[in-house]
Amino acid sequence: MTDETAAANDVTARYTETDTERVLAFESEGQTAAIAQNREGYAMLKVRPTADGDELERYYGFDMALDHAAELLGTSPHDLPVPESAGDMGM
């Protein structure tokens, strides 16, 4: 199982891989957001309020998913750290 973290601009990001998904979860000042994709990496990205929460929206592009996650956290997408292992998420 892959588990990698990164932190910057008061945001902590944790990338994990489960048996079925790749998940990039963010936390900042008590707020959370997550981006998930199937383990194979070819499906649309799902934005959730938490790593195991209900899906809010789906996106093809990683940039759009990061924009939505940043909105949930109340920050800029440019402030979100992305662990190296998560850099290839999206279609």
Secondary structure by P-SEA (a helix, b strand, c coil): cbbbbbbcccbbbbbbbcccbbbbbbbccccccbbbbcccccbbbbbccccccccccccccaaaaaaaaaaaacccccccccccccccccc
